[in-house]
Amino acid sequence: MASKHRALDLDGPPVTDLTRRIMQNVGDRDTTPELAVRRALHRAGLRFVLHDRRLPGRPDIVLPRWKTAIFVHGCFWHRHPGCPYATMPKTRSQFWSEKFERNVARDAANRSELEALGWRVVEVWECDIKKRRFEEPLLSMFRRQPRSRSLTPT
């Protein structure tokens, strides 16, 4: 008889098959927060490219004419500072702590690379989307800044 517990972690209880399936189904594209940001941009007449692999970090939304890369971050996964959604799981704390540190370091590296290439980087947080606080600050960026003449990354 196969065990229900496959991965053994000394820092907490084993991971069950159910937990593994749930975690494997966490999406990285077309999430509800990402769709909300895309709808807002589209309503405002802004056109964009999704998940451009040519750019560091493959931003969720890219506005080439504005030379802007938008990352739609989940507060839990990307550790939004001071956010109540950025909780720490009670089990396997060492695993989660290391995972979150890698996520934050990768986000910072992607931001630095994009900025070095002359791109403006915008992070839209899940909690701001849930509370509907993202739309005006995001769209106001595109009313103030003139368009870049380059349609491709430099």
C-alpha positions as CSV (number, residue, x, y, z in Angstrom):
1,M,0.0,0.0,0.0
2,A,1.4,3.4,-1.0
3,S,1.9,6.0,1.6
4,K,-0.2,9.1,1.6
5,H,2.9,11.1,2.6
6,R,5.6,11.3,-0.1
7,A,7.9,14.2,0.8
8,L,9.4,14.1,4.2
9,D,10.5,17.3,5.8
10,L,12.2,17.4,9.1
11,D,10.9,20.9,9.7
12,G,7.2,19.9,9.8
13,P,4.7,17.3,8.9
14,P,5.0,15.4,5.5
15,V,3.3,16.8,2.5
16,T,0.2,14.9,1.5
17,D,-0.8,14.1,-2.1
18,L,-3.8,16.4,-1.8
19,T,-1.5,19.3,-0.7
20,R,0.9,18.6,-3.6
21,R,-2.0,18.6,-6.1
22,I,-3.3,21.9,-4.8
23,M,0.1,23.6,-4.9
24,Q,0.7,22.3,-8.4
25,N,-2.5,23.9,-9.6
26,V,-1.6,27.4,-8.4
27,G,-1.5,29.3,-11.7
28,D,1.1,31.8,-12.9
29,R,-0.9,33.2,-15.8
30,D,-4.4,34.5,-16.2
31,T,-5.0,34.8,-12.5
32,T,-8.0,36.8,-11.3
33,P,-5.8,39.8,-10.2
34,E,-4.0,39.8,-13.5
35,L,-7.2,39.7,-15.4
36,A,-8.5,42.7,-13.4
37,V,-5.4,44.7,-14.3
38,R,-5.6,43.8,-17.9
39,R,-9.3,44.8,-18.1
40,A,-8.6,48.2,-16.5
41,L,-5.7,48.8,-19.0
42,H,-7.8,47.8,-21.9
43,R,-10.8,49.9,-20.8
44,A,-8.4,52.9,-20.7
45,G,-7.4,52.2,-24.4
46,L,-4.0,50.9,-23.5
47,R,-2.7,47.9,-25.5
48,F,-0.2,45.5,-24.2
49,V,1.7,42.3,-24.7
50,L,1.4,39.4,-22.2
51,H,4.3,37.5,-20.7
52,D,7.0,38.8,-23.1
53,R,9.8,36.2,-22.9
54,R,12.4,38.6,-24.3
55,L,12.3,40.6,-21.1
56,P,13.9,39.7,-17.8
57,G,11.4,38.0,-15.5
58,R,8.8,37.7,-18.2
59,P,6.6,40.5,-16.9
60,D,2.8,39.7,-16.7
61,I,1.9,42.7,-18.8
62,V,4.2,44.8,-21.1
63,L,3.2,48.1,-22.6
64,P,6.0,48.5,-25.3
65,R,4.9,52.0,-26.4
66,W,5.3,53.2,-22.8
67,K,8.3,51.1,-22.2
68,T,6.6,49.8,-19.0
69,A,6.6,46.3,-17.5
70,I,3.9,45.4,-15.0
71,F,4.2,42.5,-12.6
72,V,0.9,41.5,-10.8
73,H,2.2,40.1,-7.5
74,G,0.4,37.9,-5.1
75,C,1.0,39.3,-1.6
76,F,1.6,35.8,-0.1
77,W,4.1,34.6,-2.7
78,H,6.0,37.9,-3.2
79,R,6.0,39.0,0.4
80,H,4.2,42.4,0.2
81,P,5.7,44.3,3.2
82,G,3.2,45.1,5.9
83,C,0.3,43.3,4.1
84,P,-2.0,41.0,6.1
85,Y,-2.0,38.5,3.2
86,A,1.7,38.0,3.4
87,T,1.4,35.4,6.2
88,M,3.9,32.7,7.0
89,P,2.6,29.1,7.0
90,K,2.7,27.4,10.3
91,T,4.3,24.2,9.0
92,R,7.6,23.7,7.2
93,S,8.7,27.2,8.2
94,Q,12.3,26.7,7.0
95,F,11.2,25.6,3.6
96,W,8.7,28.5,3.2
97,S,11.2,31.1,4.5
98,E,13.8,30.0,2.0
99,K,11.3,29.9,-0.8
100,F,10.0,33.4,-0.1
101,E,13.6,34.7,0.1
102,R,14.3,33.3,-3.3
103,N,11.1,34.9,-4.7
104,V,11.9,38.3,-3.3
105,A,15.5,38.1,-4.5
106,R,14.4,37.1,-8.0
107,D,11.9,39.9,-8.1
108,A,14.6,42.5,-7.2
109,A,17.0,41.1,-9.8
110,N,14.3,41.2,-12.5
111,R,13.5,44.8,-11.6
112,S,17.1,45.8,-11.7
113,E,17.7,44.2,-15.1
114,L,14.6,45.8,-16.6
115,E,15.5,49.3,-15.2
116,A,19.1,48.9,-16.5
117,L,17.5,48.3,-19.9
118,G,15.5,51.6,-19.6
119,W,12.2,50.1,-18.7
120,R,9.8,51.4,-16.1
121,V,8.8,48.6,-13.7
122,V,5.4,48.6,-11.9
123,E,4.3,46.2,-9.3
124,V,0.6,45.8,-8.7
125,W,-0.2,44.0,-5.5
126,E,-3.1,41.6,-5.0
127,C,-4.4,43.4,-1.9
128,D,-4.6,46.7,-3.9
129,I,-6.6,44.9,-6.6
130,K,-8.9,43.2,-4.0
131,K,-9.6,46.6,-2.4
132,R,-9.9,48.3,-5.8
133,R,-7.0,50.8,-5.0
134,F,-4.9,50.1,-8.0
135,E,-6.7,51.5,-11.0
136,E,-6.3,55.3,-10.6
137,P,-2.6,55.2,-9.6
138,L,-1.8,52.8,-12.4
139,L,-3.7,54.6,-15.1
140,S,-2.4,58.1,-14.0
141,M,1.1,57.0,-14.9
142,F,0.1,56.8,-18.5
143,R,-1.6,60.2,-18.6
144,R,1.5,62.0,-17.4
145,Q,4.4,60.3,-19.3
146,P,4.9,60.8,-23.0
147,R,5.1,57.7,-25.1
148,S,8.5,56.2,-25.9
149,R,9.4,56.2,-29.6
150,S,10.9,52.8,-29.5
151,L,8.5,49.9,-29.9
152,T,11.0,47.3,-29.0
153,P,13.2,46.9,-25.9
154,T,16.7,48.5,-26.2
